[in-house]
Amino acid sequence: MKDFLLSTLFIGISIFVGNAQDFITVSYNDIEGSKEYITGNDYQKDLLLYSKTLELTHPYYADSVNVNALRSMTMLKYEDCAHVADHSTFRTHLQEMIYNLDDGHTQVATTSHNELIYPLYLMFDTKESAYVLAIEDDYKSALGKRVVLINDKPLSDIISKAHKLISGDNEIFKNNKLSNMLQKKSFWDMCGYHENCIRLTFEDSTSITIPATTAHDIVLEQLSLDFNSPTVPREVPFYYQIFDSLNICYLQFNICFDSLNYPQLGQRFDDFIEGMMAEVEAQSIQTLVVDVRNNGGGNSALCDLLLSYLTDFNQMKNMGCKVRMSELLLKFQPNMADVVMKDGSIPQQGELFDLWEVKRDDKQEPESPYRINQDPDKIFRGDVVFISGRGTYSSAGLLLTLARDNGIGTIIGETPGHRPSHYGDVLCFSLPNTGIKATVSCRYISRPNEQLNEEKELVPDVLLNLSDYTKPTDAAWDWIIEHYR
């Protein structure tokens, strides 16, 4: 149970984990035939290929102004890469090319086998404050202590510098990822710190020095997560419990995948939801709690299914979606080559087209593989409460965005790492000369209320700190009992 929370925190911030796509090695004749490529070292060559992949694939670079800025940056980085001697430094340059995209789905892999790590996990429960959630057993006296200095530098300085090496939707996302990156010696190498130990100084003026080691040599001790609450994370994709005396149904929705995506999960989400909602109706439950604080995303079709029981799905204001046509997209989704718009035009390479304006055959089967509720009598009419966490991301963040912009329920908890209007639909690729793996988004997904597109955060209606595990109870459940008992 203790290990489960840490594993769920990683879901939304590491798009390389559990991704079913292959990594396609990119190649462009015009780049590989250029003088810069032919005379460059391996890092310079892969820098050019990486930049070209961004330029041709990412929706941000459908704008020529942004392309010109990217090309200028690439030439500066090309000169810098003449002096690069290791992969860690090269990754730093690649990260600096994408951090300003505000896109958590466009990433450069930093993990390597047998990598040296510092055995600890810092939990950022505010934008500028973190405490020790897990650490090697030898240092367990530091559990729960707040960090003020790392390597004798203020934590705020570390955060500021690190954010320029992290591509992410917002500061919450970047801090989520930073919790993992602080463990890696390669990250500190990227930051210019090349020692084999890390020094933490705490609020109480005590400090510890932790040497780097390999993952198989450590045993982590973690703060107890045994809340006196039914909301303790469970090692299942989804779970519900009805509390008759409280007139509450609690749904823990941990990941947007089911047996349709991965047969080993054992249950379809529509079977699960239909059973839950039938019991809710039979017992006249008045409050439905949907807990997605640990949901890092997956298949958004599961969220559509849930929403169809909370509102009239056919009348719901939906997300906008624009797709960038590219060579890389067609390698992963060859059916996109047949796209024809309603006006008869055919999207060209590099063009950003509106997915909802694509001409469709009336005889096509519904896009969703799930049994979307079409019966208005089955729509839940009671109070809906969504619990949001810092790790809520991607499809789970989309669920909250649709709820907010359609006036469905109340959102409580923490501001998620998900940006309401965001980039997505990950394409995976690798660079041929260094073997470095990366991902790039090919869609821009805009919230129903497009006037708020520039907002980077979906702030809950009721803000609560859910990441302080030094507390004995769950603040979200306490709030719900107080307001909906």
C-alpha positions in Angstrom: 0.0 0.0 0.0 2.7 2.4 0.9 4.5 2.0 -2.5 1.3 2.6 -4.4 1.0 6.3 -3.8 4.5 6.9 -5.1 3.8 4.8 -8.2 0.6 6.7 -9.0 2.4 10.0 -8.6 4.7 9.0 -11.5 1.9 8.1 -13.9 1.0 11.6 -15.0 4.5 13.0 -15.1 6.3 10.3 -17.0 4.8 9.8 -20.5 7.5 7.2 -21.2 6.1 4.7 -18.7 3.5 2.3 -20.1 3.3 3.9 -23.5 2.4 1.2 -26.0 3.9 3.1 -29.0 7.2 2.2 -30.6 9.9 4.9 -30.9 10.4 5.7 -34.5 13.9 6.8 -35.5 13.5 10.2 -37.3 15.2 11.0 -40.5 15.0 14.0 -42.9 16.8 14.1 -46.2 17.1 17.9 -46.3 18.7 18.0 -42.9 21.0 15.0 -43.4 22.2 16.4 -46.7 23.1 19.8 -45.2 26.6 21.0 -44.6 25.8 21.5 -40.9 24.7 17.9 -40.5 27.6 16.4 -42.4 30.3 18.3 -40.6 28.7 18.2 -37.2 29.3 15.8 -34.3 26.7 13.3 -33.2 25.1 15.9 -30.8 24.9 18.6 -33.4 23.4 16.1 -35.9 20.7 15.0 -33.5 20.0 18.6 -32.4 19.1 19.4 -36.0 16.9 16.3 -36.3 15.2 17.1 -33.0 14.5 20.7 -34.0 13.1 19.6 -37.4 10.8 17.1 -35.7 9.4 19.8 -33.4 9.1 22.2 -36.4 7.1 19.7 -38.5 5.0 18.1 -35.8 4.2 20.3 -32.8 1.0 22.5 -33.2 2.9 25.5 -31.7 5.1 25.5 -34.8 2.3 25.7 -37.3 2.9 29.5 -36.8 5.8 30.7 -39.0 6.8 33.3 -36.4 7.4 30.5 -33.9 9.3 28.5 -36.5 11.7 31.4 -37.1 12.3 31.6 -33.4 12.9 27.9 -33.2 15.4 28.0 -36.1 17.3 30.9 -34.5 17.5 29.0 -31.2 18.7 25.9 -33.0 21.6 27.7 -34.6 22.7 29.0 -31.2 22.4 25.5 -29.7 24.2 24.0 -32.7 27.3 26.1 -31.7 26.9 25.1 -28.1 26.8 21.4 -29.0 30.2 21.6 -30.7 31.6 21.4 -27.1 29.2 18.8 -25.7 30.9 15.6 -24.5 28.1 13.6 -22.8 24.4 12.8 -23.1 23.4 14.6 -19.9 24.7 17.9 -21.2 23.1 17.3 -24.5 19.7 16.6 -22.9 20.0 19.9 -21.1 20.2 21.7 -24.5 17.2 19.7 -25.8 15.1 20.5 -22.7 15.9 24.2 -23.0 14.4 24.1 -26.4 11.0 23.0 -25.2 10.5 24.3 -21.7 8.6 27.4 -22.9 6.0 25.3 -24.8 4.0 24.7 -21.5 3.5 21.1 -22.7 3.9 18.2 -20.4 3.4 15.7 -23.2 6.5 16.9 -25.1 9.4 15.4 -23.3 13.0 14.2 -23.5 13.8 10.9 -21.7 16.3 11.3 -18.9 16.2 7.8 -17.5 19.0 5.3 -18.2 19.7 1.8 -17.0 21.7 1.5 -13.8 21.6 5.2 -13.3 23.0 6.7 -10.1 20.3 8.1 -7.9 19.9 9.8 -4.6 17.5 7.6 -2.6 14.8 10.1 -1.5 11.5 11.6 -2.7 10.6 15.2 -1.9 6.9 16.1 -1.9 6.1 19.6 -3.1 2.8 20.4 -1.3 3.0 24.0 -2.4 4.7 25.7 -5.3 7.8 26.6 -3.3 7.8 24.2 -0.3 8.7 20.5 -0.1 9.2 17.9 2.6 10.8 14.4 2.7 8.1 11.9 1.9 10.4 8.9 1.3 14.1 8.4 2.0 16.7 5.6 2.4 16.2 3.7 5.7 19.4 5.0 7.1 18.1 8.6 7.0 14.5 7.9 8.1 14.7 10.5 10.9 14.4 13.1 8.1 10.9 11.9 7.2 8.4 14.7 7.2 11.0 17.4 7.5 10.8 20.5 5.3 13.8 21.3 3.1 15.1 24.8 2.9 18.5 24.3 1.2 19.8 21.7 -1.2 23.6 21.8 -1.7 23.6 25.0 0.4 21.4 26.7 -2.2 17.8 27.9 -1.3 15.1 25.5 -2.5 13.5 28.4 -4.4 16.7 28.9 -6.5 16.8 25.2 -7.3 13.1 25.3 -8.4 13.7 28.3 -10.6 16.7 26.8 -12.4 15.1 23.4 -12.7 11.9 24.7 -14.3 14.0 25.8 -17.3 15.0 22.2 -17.8 11.5 20.8 -17.6 8.7 20.9 -20.2 5.4 21.1 -18.4 1.8 22.5 -18.5 2.4 24.7 -15.4 4.4 25.1 -12.2 2.5 22.3 -10.5 3.4 19.8 -13.2 7.0 20.9 -13.2 7.3 20.5 -9.4 5.7 17.0 -9.7 8.4 16.0 -12.2 11.1 17.8 -10.2 10.3 15.4 -7.3 11.5 12.6 -9.5 14.4 14.5 -11.2 15.9 15.5 -7.9 16.6 11.8 -7.3 18.8 11.5 -10.4 22.5 12.3 -10.4 22.2 13.0 -14.2 19.8 15.8 -13.4 22.3 17.4 -11.1 25.0 17.0 -13.8 22.6 18.9 -16.1 22.5 21.6 -13.5 26.3 21.8 -13.3 26.6 20.0 -9.9 28.9 17.0 -10.4 29.4 15.8 -6.8 28.6 12.2 -5.8 26.4 13.3 -2.8 23.5 15.6 -2.1 23.2 17.8 1.0 19.7 18.6 2.5 19.2 21.3 5.1 15.9 21.4 7.0 13.8 24.0 8.7 15.1 22.9 12.1 18.7 23.7 10.9 19.7 20.0 10.9 21.2 18.6 7.7 22.1 15.3 6.1 24.4 14.3 3.2 23.3 11.4 1.0 25.6 9.6 -1.4 24.5 8.6 -4.9 23.8 4.9 -5.3 22.0 2.5 -7.7 18.4 1.6 -7.4 18.9 -2.0 -6.5 21.1 -1.1 -3.5 18.5 0.8 -1.6 15.4 0.4 0.6 13.2 3.4 0.9 11.3 4.2 4.1 8.1 6.2 3.5 5.8 8.3 5.6 2.7 6.2 6.6 -0.2 6.9 4.3 -2.7 5.1 6.4 -5.3 7.8 6.6 -8.2 7.3 8.9 -10.4 7.6 5.8 -12.0 5.5 3.0 -9.9 7.5 0.5 -6.7 5.6 1.1 -5.3 4.8 -2.4 -6.2 1.3 -3.6 -4.2 -0.8 -6.0 -7.0 -0.9 -8.5 -7.9 1.2 -11.6 -11.3 2.2 -10.0 -13.2 1.4 -6.9 -16.5 2.6 -5.3 -18.1 2.4 -1.9 -21.5 3.5 -0.7 -22.0 5.0 2.7 -25.6 4.6 3.6 -25.5 6.6 6.8 -23.9 9.6 4.9 -25.9 9.2 1.7 -22.6 9.3 -0.2 -21.2 7.2 -3.0 -17.3 7.5 -3.1 -15.7 6.6 -6.5 -11.9 6.3 -6.5 -10.9 6.7 -10.2 -7.1 6.0 -10.3 -6.3 5.6 -14.0 -8.2 6.1 -17.3 -7.6 2.5 -18.5 -9.7 -0.7 -18.2 -9.7 -4.2 -19.7 -10.4 -2.8 -23.2 -7.0 -1.1 -23.1 -5.2 -3.8 -21.0 -7.0 -7.1 -20.6 -5.1 -7.9 -17.4 -7.0 -5.1 -15.6 -10.0 -7.5 -15.7 -13.0 -5.2 -15.9 -14.6 -2.8 -18.4 -15.4 0.6 -17.1 -18.9 0.7 -18.6 -19.8 -2.5 -16.7 -18.3 -1.0 -13.5 -20.1 2.4 -13.9 -23.5 0.8 -14.9 -23.3 -1.3 -11.7 -22.3 1.6 -9.5 -25.0 3.9 -10.9 -27.7 1.3 -10.6 -26.8 0.9 -6.9 -26.8 4.7 -6.4 -30.3 4.9 -7.9 -31.6 2.0 -5.9 -30.4 3.5 -2.6 -31.4 7.1 -3.6 -27.8 8.4 -2.9 -27.7 12.2 -3.0 -23.9 12.8 -3.2 -21.4 11.3 -5.6 -17.7 11.9 -4.9 -15.3 11.3 -7.8 -11.7 11.1 -6.6 -9.1 11.7 -9.4 -6.3 13.1 -7.2 -4.0 10.2 -8.2 -5.2 9.8 -11.8 -2.5 10.7 -14.3 -4.7 10.1 -17.4 -5.0 7.4 -20.1 -8.0 7.0 -22.3 -10.4 10.0 -22.2 -13.3 7.8 -23.5 -13.6 6.5 -19.9 -14.2 10.1 -18.8 -16.8 10.6 -21.5 -18.7 7.5 -20.2 -18.7 8.9 -16.6 -19.8 12.3 -17.8 -22.7 10.8 -19.7 -24.2 9.8 -16.2 -23.7 13.3 -14.8 -25.2 15.5 -17.6 -26.9 15.3 -21.0 -23.9 14.1 -23.0 -25.3 15.2 -26.3 -25.8 18.7 -25.1 -22.5 19.0 -23.3 -20.0 21.6 -24.5 -17.0 19.7 -25.6 -13.3 20.3 -26.0 -12.0 21.8 -29.2 -9.3 19.7 -31.0 -6.9 20.7 -33.7 -4.4 18.2 -35.2 -1.1 19.0 -36.9 -0.7 16.9 -40.1 2.8 15.5 -40.3 5.0 12.7 -41.6 5.5 11.4 -38.0 1.7 11.5 -37.3 1.0 9.4 -40.4 3.5 6.7 -39.3 1.6 6.2 -36.1 -1.9 6.9 -37.5 -1.9 6.1 -41.2 -5.7 6.5 -41.4 -5.1 10.2 -41.1 -4.0 10.1 -44.7 -7.6 9.7 -45.7 -8.9 12.8 -43.8 -11.1 15.1 -45.9 -12.6 18.2 -44.4 -16.3 19.1 -44.6 -15.5 21.8 -47.3 -13.8 19.1 -49.4 -10.2 20.2 -48.7 -7.4 17.8 -47.7 -5.1 18.8 -44.9 -1.5 19.2 -46.1 1.7 18.4 -44.3 2.3 21.0 -41.6 -1.3 22.2 -41.5 -3.3 22.5 -38.3 -6.8 21.2 -39.0 -10.0 21.1 -36.8 -10.8 17.5 -36.0 -14.5 18.4 -35.5 -14.6 19.7 -39.1 -13.5 16.4 -40.6 -16.1 14.9 -43.0 -17.5 11.6 -41.6 -19.5 8.9 -43.2 -23.0 8.9 -41.6 -22.7 5.1 -41.5 -19.6 5.1 -39.3 -19.9 3.5 -36.0 -19.8 5.7 -32.9 -16.3 6.7 -32.0 -16.6 5.6 -28.4 -16.1 1.8 -27.7 -18.1 2.3 -24.5 -21.8 2.3 -23.8 -22.4 6.1 -23.4 -25.5 6.7 -21.4 -28.3 8.2 -23.6 -31.1 7.8 -21.1 -31.9 11.1 -19.4 -33.6 9.2 -16.5 -30.3 7.7 -15.6 -28.5 11.0 -15.2 -27.5 11.5 -11.6 -29.3 14.6 -10.2 -27.7 14.9 -6.8 -24.5 16.7 -5.7 -21.3 15.8 -7.5 -17.9 16.5 -5.8 -14.6 16.0 -7.7 -11.4 15.6 -5.7 -8.4 17.0 -7.6 -4.8 16.5 -6.7 -1.4 17.7 -7.9 -1.0 14.5 -9.9 -4.3 14.8 -11.7 -3.3 15.0 -15.4 -4.1 14.5 -19.0 -7.5 12.7 -19.5 -8.3 13.1 -15.7 -7.5 16.8 -16.0 -9.7 16.9 -19.1 -12.6 15.4 -17.0 -12.3 18.2 -14.5 -12.1 20.9 -17.3 -15.3 19.6 -18.9 -17.0 19.5 -15.5 -15.9 23.1 -14.7 -16.9 24.5 -18.1 -20.2 22.6 -18.2 -21.2 23.6 -14.6 -21.0 20.0 -13.3 -20.4 19.7 -9.6 -17.8 21.2 -7.3 -14.1 20.7 -7.5 -12.2 20.5 -4.2 -8.5 19.7 -3.4 -5.3 20.8 -5.1 -4.6 22.6 -8.3 -3.6 19.9 -10.8 -0.5 19.7 -13.0 -2.9 19.6 -16.0 -3.4 22.8 -18.1 -7.1 23.1 -19.1 -6.3 24.0 -22.7 -3.3 21.9 -23.6 -1.2 20.0 -26.1 -1.5 16.2 -26.3 -1.7 13.0 -28.4 1.9 11.8 -27.9 4.1 10.6 -30.8 7.3 8.8 -29.7 10.6 9.1 -31.6 14.3 8.5 -31.1 17.4 10.3 -32.4 19.7 8.1 -34.5 23.1 9.3 -33.5 22.7 9.3 -29.7 19.8 7.0 -29.2 18.0 9.5 -27.0 14.2 9.0 -26.9 11.7 11.8 -26.9 8.0 12.6 -27.4 6.1 15.3 -29.2 2.5 16.4 -29.1 0.5 16.6 -32.4 -2.8 18.1 -31.1 -4.0 21.2 -29.4 -7.0 20.6 -27.2 -8.9 23.8 -26.1 -11.4 24.0 -23.3 -15.1 24.7 -24.0 -14.7 28.2 -22.6 -12.1 29.3 -25.1 -12.0 32.8 -23.5 -10.0 31.1 -20.7 -7.5 29.3 -23.0 -4.5 31.2 -21.6 -5.1 30.0 -18.1 -2.4 27.6 -17.1 -4.2 26.2 -14.0 -7.6 24.9 -13.1 -8.0 26.2 -9.6 -10.5 24.1 -7.5 -13.6 25.8 -6.1 -12.3 24.8 -2.7 -8.5 24.7 -2.2 -7.2 22.1 0.2 -3.7 20.8 0.9 -3.9 17.0 0.1 -0.2 16.4 -0.2 0.8 16.9 3.5 1.0 13.3 4.6 2.2 14.3 8.0 -1.5 14.9 8.8 -3.5 11.9 10.2 -6.6 12.4 8.1 -7.6 13.3 4.6 -8.5 17.0 4.3 -10.8 16.3 1.3 -12.9 13.6 3.1 -13.1 15.8 6.2 -14.4 18.7 4.1 -17.0 16.4 2.3 -18.3 15.0 5.6 -18.6 18.5 7.0 -20.6 19.9 4.0 -22.6 16.9 2.8 -23.3 14.8 5.9 
